[in-house]
Amino acid sequence: MSSYPILDIFWSILIFFAWLLWIFVVAWVLLDIFRNHDIGGWAKAGWVVFVIVIPLIGILCYVIVHGDHMQGYPYDDRYGRDARAADEAYRAGATSSAFELSKLSDLHDRGVITDAEFQQGKEKILR
């Protein structure tokens, strides 16, 4: 007979996963505080202190005040705005002059364009 009954094992597992869930919720709220562009720096500092000093009440208050914006990417402008900004930055980098020159050079190396067309395109890109 074991001195640690099976129900105690289940209880320990339940407590462990509840603790992990609590850490996830605190981390999610802290990340949302810093991603929130609608509040200023001092308000963010206040929310962080509130969430860390009095976690349960701080998280509940934050979810009550800002919970309608915490839904995530497809629903919220906050996450959509960040995703759009990252996408635009990627697309802007993909059309840089170095990228255009490498494409032009590849076309010239393969014989698709002539030397004159290569020089004309190069001058156009470098302007």
MDTraj code that builds the backbone (N, CA, C; nanometers):
import mdtraj as md
import numpy as np

residues = "MET SER SER TYR PRO ILE LEU ASP ILE PHE TRP SER ILE LEU ILE PHE PHE ALA TRP LEU LEU TRP ILE PHE VAL VAL ALA TRP VAL LEU LEU ASP ILE PHE ARG ASN HIS ASP ILE GLY GLY TRP ALA LYS ALA GLY TRP VAL VAL PHE VAL ILE VAL ILE PRO LEU ILE GLY ILE LEU CYS TYR VAL ILE VAL HIS GLY ASP HIS MET GLN GLY TYR PRO TYR ASP ASP ARG TYR GLY ARG ASP ALA ARG ALA ALA ASP GLU ALA TYR ARG ALA GLY ALA THR SER SER ALA PHE GLU LEU SER LYS LEU SER ASP LEU HIS ASP ARG GLY VAL ILE THR ASP ALA GLU PHE GLN GLN GLY LYS GLU LYS ILE LEU ARG".split()
xyz = np.array([
    [0.0833, -0.1181, 0.0000],
    [0.0000, 0.0000, 0.0000],
    [0.0876, 0.1243, 0.0000],
    [0.0530, 0.2196, -0.0856],
    [0.1303, 0.3429, -0.0980],
    [0.0867, 0.4438, 0.0070],
    [0.1798, 0.5277, 0.0469],
    [0.1458, 0.6324, 0.1427],
    [0.0980, 0.7589, 0.0710],
    [0.0960, 0.7556, -0.0610],
    [0.0519, 0.8686, -0.1416],
    [-0.0621, 0.8210, -0.2310],
    [-0.1875, 0.8317, -0.1872],
    [-0.3006, 0.7757, -0.2618],
    [-0.3187, 0.8402, -0.3994],
    [-0.3926, 0.7691, -0.4833],
    [-0.4124, 0.8118, -0.6222],
    [-0.4849, 0.9456, -0.6317],
    [-0.5767, 0.9732, -0.5422],
    [-0.6464, 1.1019, -0.5449],
    [-0.5507, 1.2168, -0.5129],
    [-0.4530, 1.1917, -0.4288],
    [-0.3525, 1.2940, -0.4018],
    [-0.2678, 1.3213, -0.5258],
    [-0.2431, 1.2201, -0.6054],
    [-0.1690, 1.2388, -0.7300],
    [-0.2496, 1.3246, -0.8262],
    [-0.3776, 1.2932, -0.8406],
    [-0.4632, 1.3733, -0.9276],
    [-0.4720, 1.5175, -0.8778],
    [-0.4830, 1.5350, -0.7458],
    [-0.4894, 1.6686, -0.6884],
    [-0.3600, 1.7463, -0.7162],
    [-0.2472, 1.6802, -0.7053],
    [-0.1180, 1.7446, -0.7323],
    [-0.1076, 1.7855, -0.8791],
    [-0.1527, 1.6981, -0.9678],
    [-0.1505, 1.7306, -1.1108],
    [-0.2426, 1.8482, -1.1402],
    [-0.3602, 1.8489, -1.0805],
    [-0.4552, 1.9580, -1.0996],
    [-0.3967, 2.0903, -1.0507],
    [-0.3361, 2.0904, -0.9352],
    [-0.2752, 2.2120, -0.8806],
    [-0.1608, 2.2587, -0.9705],
    [-0.0789, 2.1652, -1.0174],
    [0.0336, 2.2002, -1.1045],
    [-0.0152, 2.2665, -1.2329],
    [-0.1165, 2.2101, -1.2979],
    [-0.1651, 2.2674, -1.4224],
    [-0.2425, 2.3966, -1.3992],
    [-0.3075, 2.4106, -1.2861],
    [-0.3717, 2.5378, -1.2526],
    [-0.2663, 2.6466, -1.2332],
    [-0.1536, 2.6085, -1.1717],
    [-0.0436, 2.7022, -1.1533],
    [0.0152, 2.7437, -1.2880],
    [0.0330, 2.6480, -1.3800],
    [0.0816, 2.6806, -1.5142],
    [-0.0159, 2.7716, -1.5889],
    [-0.1446, 2.7440, -1.5747],
    [-0.2457, 2.8277, -1.6377],
    [-0.2401, 2.9698, -1.5825],
    [-0.2210, 2.9831, -1.4521],
    [-0.2124, 3.1145, -1.3900],
    [-0.0907, 3.1918, -1.4432],
    [0.0218, 3.1251, -1.4568],
    [0.1417, 3.1899, -1.5112],
    [0.1157, 3.2338, -1.6553],
    [0.0483, 3.1509, -1.7331],
    [0.0148, 3.1860, -1.8710],
    [-0.0754, 3.3089, -1.8752],
    [-0.1745, 3.3152, -1.7888],
    [-0.2671, 3.4288, -1.7876],
    [-0.1940, 3.5567, -1.7489],
    [-0.1087, 3.5498, -1.6480],
    [-0.0324, 3.6681, -1.6063],
    [0.0581, 3.7140, -1.7206],
    [0.1264, 3.6210, -1.7851],
    [0.2146, 3.6569, -1.8969],
    [0.1339, 3.7175, -2.0116],
    [0.0177, 3.6611, -2.0417],
    [-0.0655, 3.7119, -2.1504],
    [-0.1108, 3.8550, -2.1218],
    [-0.1510, 3.8809, -1.9976],
    [-0.1963, 4.0156, -1.9620],
    [-0.0792, 4.1136, -1.9674],
    [0.0371, 4.0733, -1.9167],
    [0.1538, 4.1622, -1.9214],
    [0.1935, 4.1922, -2.0659],
    [0.1910, 4.0912, -2.1532],
    [0.2214, 4.1157, -2.2941],
    [0.1174, 4.2076, -2.3576],
    [-0.0078, 4.1900, -2.3215],
    [-0.1125, 4.2745, -2.3773],
    [-0.0976, 4.4183, -2.3292],
    [-0.0532, 4.4362, -2.2064],
    [-0.0315, 4.5718, -2.1559],
    [0.0726, 4.6429, -2.2416],
    [0.1816, 4.5739, -2.2736],
    [0.2872, 4.6381, -2.3504],
    [0.2526, 4.6526, -2.4985],
    [0.1640, 4.5705, -2.5493],
    [0.1232, 4.5822, -2.6902],
    [0.0102, 4.6826, -2.7093],
    [-0.0503, 4.7271, -2.6012],
    [-0.1638, 4.8173, -2.6093],
    [-0.1145, 4.9579, -2.6433],
    [-0.1492, 5.0060, -2.7627],
    [-0.1073, 5.1392, -2.8060],
    [-0.2049, 5.2465, -2.7606],
    [-0.3141, 5.2067, -2.6979],
    [-0.4157, 5.3020, -2.6558],
    [-0.3847, 5.3663, -2.5215],
    [-0.2916, 5.3101, -2.4456],
    [-0.2571, 5.3675, -2.3158],
    [-0.1121, 5.4145, -2.3188],
    [-0.0849, 5.5166, -2.2373],
    [0.0478, 5.5760, -2.2336],
    [0.1441, 5.4982, -2.1457],
    [0.2655, 5.5511, -2.1374],
    [0.3719, 5.4844, -2.0623],
    [0.3445, 5.4747, -1.9136],
    [0.2973, 5.5833, -1.8527],
    [0.2698, 5.5796, -1.7089],
    [0.1528, 5.4872, -1.6773],
    [0.0539, 5.4851, -1.7646],
    [-0.0584, 5.3937, -1.7433],
    [-0.0123, 5.2489, -1.7546],
    [0.0778, 5.2216, -1.8491],
    [0.1331, 5.0867, -1.8614],
    [0.2106, 5.0494, -1.7360],
    [0.2896, 5.1426, -1.6858],
    [0.3660, 5.1164, -1.5633],
    [0.2715, 5.0899, -1.4463],
    [0.1642, 5.1674, -1.4392],
    [0.0662, 5.1458, -1.3322],
    [-0.0009, 5.0098, -1.3415],
    [-0.0401, 4.9702, -1.4631],
    [-0.1019, 4.8391, -1.4814],
    [-0.0048, 4.7266, -1.4456],
    [0.1218, 4.7412, -1.4862],
    [0.2208, 4.6369, -1.4551],
    [0.2389, 4.6237, -1.3047],
    [0.2507, 4.7367, -1.2362],
    [0.2653, 4.7314, -1.0898],
    [0.1407, 4.6704, -1.0279],
    [0.0241, 4.7102, -1.0752],
    [-0.1014, 4.6570, -1.0216],
    [-0.1108, 4.5065, -1.0427],
    [-0.0722, 4.4592, -1.1611],
    [-0.0801, 4.3157, -1.1908],
    [0.0231, 4.2369, -1.1099],
    [0.1394, 4.2943, -1.0882],
    [0.2433, 4.2212, -1.0143],
    [0.2196, 4.2257, -0.8641],
    [0.1776, 4.3405, -0.8098],
    [0.1593, 4.3531, -0.6645],
    [0.0337, 4.2808, -0.6179],
    [-0.0768, 4.3013, -0.6867],
    [-0.2036, 4.2360, -0.6510],
    [-0.2527, 4.1606, -0.7740],
    [-0.1976, 4.0426, -0.8018],
    [-0.2215, 3.9768, -0.9304],
    [-0.3678, 3.9473, -0.9617],
    [-0.4398, 3.8872, -0.8714],
    [-0.5768, 3.8466, -0.9036],
    [-0.6643, 3.9677, -0.9325],
    [-0.6609, 4.0661, -0.8450],
    [-0.7435, 4.1854, -0.8644],
    [-0.6928, 4.2656, -0.9844],
    [-0.5613, 4.2751, -1.0014],
    [-0.5054, 4.3494, -1.1136],
    [-0.5446, 4.2902, -1.2474],
    [-0.5372, 4.1584, -1.2584],
    [-0.5746, 4.0931, -1.3844],
    [-0.7239, 4.1063, -1.4099],
    [-0.8034, 4.0869, -1.3070],
    [-0.9481, 4.1024, -1.3258],
    [-0.9840, 4.2443, -1.3684],
    [-0.9232, 4.3445, -1.3053],
    [-0.9511, 4.4831, -1.3429],
    [-0.9060, 4.5116, -1.4860],
    [-0.7881, 4.4618, -1.5241],
    [-0.7395, 4.4852, -1.6604],
    [-0.8314, 4.4195, -1.7630],
    [-0.8754, 4.2990, -1.7336],
    [-0.9649, 4.2295, -1.8277],
    [-1.0994, 4.3012, -1.8363],
    [-1.1471, 4.3557, -1.7250],
    [-1.2738, 4.4298, -1.7283],
    [-1.2591, 4.5575, -1.8107],
    [-1.1475, 4.6290, -1.7922],
    [-1.1293, 4.7568, -1.8612],
    [-1.0906, 4.7377, -2.0073],
    [-0.9969, 4.6472, -2.0345],
    [-0.9444, 4.6325, -2.1698],
    [-0.9741, 4.4961, -2.2325],
    [-1.0627, 4.4200, -2.1755],
    [-1.0881, 4.2846, -2.2228],
    [-1.1469, 4.2757, -2.3613],
    [-1.2215, 4.3777, -2.4023],
    [-1.2818, 4.3718, -2.5356],
    [-1.1781, 4.3844, -2.6459],
    [-1.0566, 4.4295, -2.6133],
    [-0.9502, 4.4412, -2.7128],
    [-0.8503, 4.3268, -2.7052],
    [-0.8719, 4.2300, -2.6195],
    [-0.7766, 4.1214, -2.6005],
    [-0.8092, 3.9977, -2.6827],
    [-0.8991, 4.0075, -2.7780],
    [-0.9446, 3.8888, -2.8495],
    [-0.8407, 3.8326, -2.9441],
    [-0.7527, 3.9135, -2.9953],
    [-0.6486, 3.8602, -3.0809],
    [-0.6552, 3.9093, -3.2235],
    [-0.5718, 3.8504, -3.3069],
    [-0.5442, 3.9001, -3.4416],
    [-0.6656, 3.9211, -3.5313],
    [-0.7535, 3.8239, -3.5522],
    [-0.8561, 3.8495, -3.6527],
    [-0.9593, 3.9521, -3.6098],
    [-0.9694, 3.9791, -3.4800],
    [-1.0782, 4.0629, -3.4311],
    [-1.0336, 4.2019, -3.3908],
    [-0.9087, 4.2183, -3.3574],
    [-0.8659, 4.3408, -3.2935],
    [-0.7720, 4.4193, -3.3830],
    [-0.7898, 4.5486, -3.3862],
    [-0.7018, 4.6338, -3.4653],
    [-0.5599, 4.6339, -3.4104],
    [-0.5445, 4.6148, -3.2787],
    [-0.4117, 4.6191, -3.2186],
    [-0.3212, 4.5123, -3.2783],
    [-0.3684, 4.3898, -3.2812],
    [-0.2878, 4.2814, -3.3355],
    [-0.2837, 4.2868, -3.4876],
    [-0.3930, 4.3278, -3.5487],
    [-0.3963, 4.3422, -3.6930],
    [-0.3025, 4.4523, -3.7393],
    [-0.2969, 4.5609, -3.6640],
    [-0.2079, 4.6718, -3.6977],
    [-0.0623, 4.6266, -3.6909],
    [-0.0265, 4.5505, -3.5877],
    [0.1103, 4.4999, -3.5759],
    [0.1439, 4.4046, -3.6899],
    [0.0501, 4.3188, -3.7254],
    [0.0734, 4.2235, -3.8345],
    [0.0856, 4.2965, -3.9679],
    [0.0004, 4.3963, -3.9898],
    [0.0093, 4.4732, -4.1140],
    [0.1403, 4.5506, -4.1219],
    [0.1845, 4.6081, -4.0103],
    [0.3105, 4.6824, -4.0101],
    [0.4276, 4.5899, -4.0404],
    [0.4271, 4.4709, -3.9822],
    [0.5346, 4.3747, -4.0101],
    [0.5308, 4.3307, -4.1561],
    [0.4116, 4.3096, -4.2097],
    [0.3982, 4.2689, -4.3496],
    [0.4452, 4.3794, -4.4434],
    [0.4091, 4.5042, -4.4137],
    [0.4527, 4.6157, -4.4979],
    [0.6042, 4.6336, -4.4911],
    [0.6626, 4.6148, -4.3730],
    [0.8085, 4.6258, -4.3603],
    [0.8768, 4.5167, -4.4406],
    [0.8210, 4.3970, -4.4376],
    [0.8783, 4.2871, -4.5156],
    [0.8683, 4.3155, -4.6644],
    [0.7519, 4.3615, -4.7071],
    [0.7330, 4.3895, -4.8498],
    [0.8208, 4.5057, -4.8964],
    [0.8402, 4.6051, -4.8113],
    [0.9272, 4.7167, -4.8484],
    [1.0709, 4.6692, -4.8616],
    [1.1128, 4.5793, -4.7760],
    [1.2488, 4.5261, -4.7850],
    [1.2668, 4.4380, -4.9067],
    [1.1598, 4.3709, -4.9488],
    [1.1690, 4.2809, -5.0636],
    [1.1833, 4.3578, -5.1942],
    [1.1417, 4.4829, -5.1974],
    [1.1515, 4.5622, -5.3190],
    [1.2619, 4.6663, -5.3081],
    [1.3638, 4.6398, -5.2304],
    [1.4737, 4.7345, -5.2169],
    [1.5541, 4.7383, -5.3465],
    [1.6373, 4.8393, -5.3565],
    [1.7169, 4.8538, -5.4794],
    [1.8158, 4.7387, -5.4957],
    [1.8702, 4.6881, -5.3850],
    [1.9623, 4.5744, -5.3954],
    [1.8905, 4.4518, -5.4513],
    [1.7671, 4.4295, -5.4081],
    [1.6897, 4.3168, -5.4582],
    [1.6605, 4.3349, -5.6072],
    [1.6228, 4.4567, -5.6453],
    [1.5940, 4.4843, -5.7864],
    [1.7198, 4.4678, -5.8718],
    [1.8344, 4.5143, -5.8202],
    [1.9600, 4.4982, -5.8947],
    [1.9972, 4.3519, -5.9112],
    [1.9748, 4.2719, -5.8074],
    [2.0071, 4.1292, -5.8184],
    [1.9172, 4.0608, -5.9218],
    [1.7893, 4.0987, -5.9263],
    [1.7004, 4.0427, -6.0290],
    [1.7447, 4.0849, -6.1688],
    [1.7820, 4.2121, -6.1817],
    [1.8260, 4.2630, -6.3106],
    [1.9551, 4.1938, -6.3550],
    [2.0469, 4.1749, -6.2602],
    [2.1728, 4.1071, -6.2911],
    [2.1485, 3.9623, -6.3325],
    [2.0543, 3.8973, -6.2661],
    [2.0209, 3.7589, -6.3014],
    [1.9656, 3.7516, -6.4440],
    [1.8786, 3.8451, -6.4780],
    [1.8238, 3.8474, -6.6139],
    [1.9348, 3.8705, -6.7167],
    [2.0292, 3.9590, -6.6833],
    [2.1403, 3.9872, -6.7747],
    [2.2310, 3.8656, -6.7896],
    [2.2601, 3.7977, -6.6777],
    [2.3468, 3.6794, -6.6826],
    [2.2854, 3.5666, -6.7644],
    [2.1549, 3.5556, -6.7596],
    [2.0881, 3.4489, -6.8357],
    [2.0661, 3.4871, -6.9813],
    [2.0980, 3.6113, -7.0181],
    [2.0844, 3.6540, -7.1567],
    [1.9447, 3.6973, -7.1942],
    [1.8592, 3.7215, -7.0965],
    [1.7223, 3.7638, -7.1255],
    [1.7205, 3.9090, -7.1704],
    [1.8086, 3.9929, -7.1117],
    [1.8156, 4.1335, -7.1522],
    [1.9557, 4.1638, -7.2049],
    [1.9637, 4.2656, -7.2886],
    [2.0918, 4.3036, -7.3488],
    [2.1708, 4.3927, -7.2532],
    [2.2959, 4.4223, -7.2929],
    [2.3797, 4.5097, -7.2110],
    [2.3195, 4.6494, -7.1982],
    [2.2640, 4.7000, -7.3063],
    [2.2032, 4.8343, -7.3047],
    [2.0812, 4.8362, -7.2120],
    [1.9984, 4.7322, -7.2189],
    [1.8814, 4.7254, -7.1302],
    [1.9244, 4.7115, -6.9840],
    [2.0329, 4.6375, -6.9626],
    [2.0846, 4.6212, -6.8266],
    [2.1319, 4.7559, -6.7719],
    [2.2074, 4.8313, -6.8497],
    [2.2574, 4.9616, -6.8059],
    [2.1419, 5.0594, -6.7824],
    [2.0426, 5.0555, -6.8700],
    [1.9272, 5.1445, -6.8559],
    [1.8490, 5.1105, -6.7291],
    [1.8271, 4.9834, -6.7053],
    [1.7565, 4.9420, -6.5844],
    [1.8352, 4.9733, -6.4584],
    [1.9658, 4.9557, -6.4648],
    [2.0515, 4.9848, -6.3497],
    [2.0483, 5.1340, -6.3148],
    [2.0547, 5.2185, -6.4168],
    [2.0474, 5.3630, -6.3934],
    [1.9112, 5.4019, -6.3363],
    [1.8074, 5.3379, -6.3847],
    [1.6720, 5.3673, -6.3357],
    [1.6576, 5.3288, -6.1882],
    [1.7138, 5.2154, -6.1504],
    [1.7038, 5.1694, -6.0109],
    [1.7867, 5.2573, -5.9179],
    [1.9054, 5.2961, -5.9636],
    [1.9962, 5.3719, -5.8787],
    [1.9603, 5.5206, -5.8676],
    [1.8660, 5.5680, -5.9429],
    [1.8221, 5.7078, -5.9328],
    [1.7503, 5.7356, -5.8081],
])
top = md.Topology()
chain = top.add_chain()
for i, resn in enumerate(residues, 1):
    res = top.add_residue(resn, chain, resSeq=i)
    for name in ("N", "CA", "C"):
        top.add_atom(name, md.element.get_by_symbol(name[0]), res)
traj = md.Trajectory(xyz[None], top)
